[in-house]
Amino acid sequence: MSKSFEEQMGDLEKIVSELEKGDLNLDKSVEKFEEGIKISKECNKILEEAEKKITMLVKKDGEMKEENFETEE
């Protein structure tokens, strides 16, 4: 069973914290960095899928119309 977005973000935060401490040797740091990149890609995929699913129902001229959700940047 795959982890939820929130669980993966928690794992990523732990990795960042470990790397920031600077207590790891080079090999372990690279390993943690690679693990973090993998989790980051998985989280990005989850977000992309969620964005595709989000739609807004907009009432226009008495009819319900489905439109894609657009984020503000």
C-alpha positions in Angstrom: 0.0 0.0 0.0 1.4 3.3 -1.0 1.8 6.1 1.6 -0.5 9.2 1.5 0.8 12.5 0.4 1.0 13.7 4.0 2.9 10.7 5.1 5.4 11.2 2.2 5.8 14.8 3.1 6.6 13.8 6.7 9.2 11.4 5.4 10.7 14.1 3.2 10.8 16.6 6.2 12.7 14.0 8.2 15.2 13.5 5.4 15.7 17.3 5.1 16.2 17.5 8.9 18.8 14.7 8.9 20.7 16.3 6.0 20.6 19.7 7.6 22.2 18.4 10.8 25.3 17.4 8.9 25.9 14.3 11.1 25.8 11.9 8.1 28.8 10.7 6.2 29.0 11.4 2.5 27.6 8.0 1.3 24.7 8.2 3.7 24.0 11.8 2.7 23.9 10.9 -0.9 21.6 8.0 -0.1 19.2 10.2 1.8 19.3 12.8 -0.9 18.4 10.2 -3.5 15.6 8.9 -1.3 14.3 12.5 -0.9 14.3 13.1 -4.7 12.3 9.9 -5.2 9.7 10.9 -2.5 9.6 14.4 -4.0 8.8 13.0 -7.5 6.1 10.8 -6.0 4.5 13.7 -4.2 4.6 15.8 -7.4 2.8 12.9 -9.2 0.1 12.8 -6.5 -0.4 16.6 -6.8 -0.6 16.4 -10.6 -3.2 13.7 -10.4 -5.2 15.6 -7.8 -5.1 18.7 -10.0 -6.5 16.8 -12.9 -9.4 15.6 -10.8 -10.3 19.0 -9.4 -13.1 20.6 -11.3 -15.4 23.4 -10.5 -19.1 23.5 -11.3 -20.0 26.9 -12.5 -23.6 28.0 -13.1 -23.8 29.8 -16.4 -27.0 30.9 -18.1 -29.1 28.5 -15.9 -27.0 25.5 -16.9 -24.3 23.7 -14.9 -21.0 23.8 -16.6 -17.9 21.9 -15.6 -14.6 23.7 -15.9 -11.0 22.9 -15.0 -9.8 24.2 -11.7 -7.1 26.8 -12.1 -4.6 27.7 -9.4 -3.6 31.3 -8.7 0.1 32.0 -9.0 
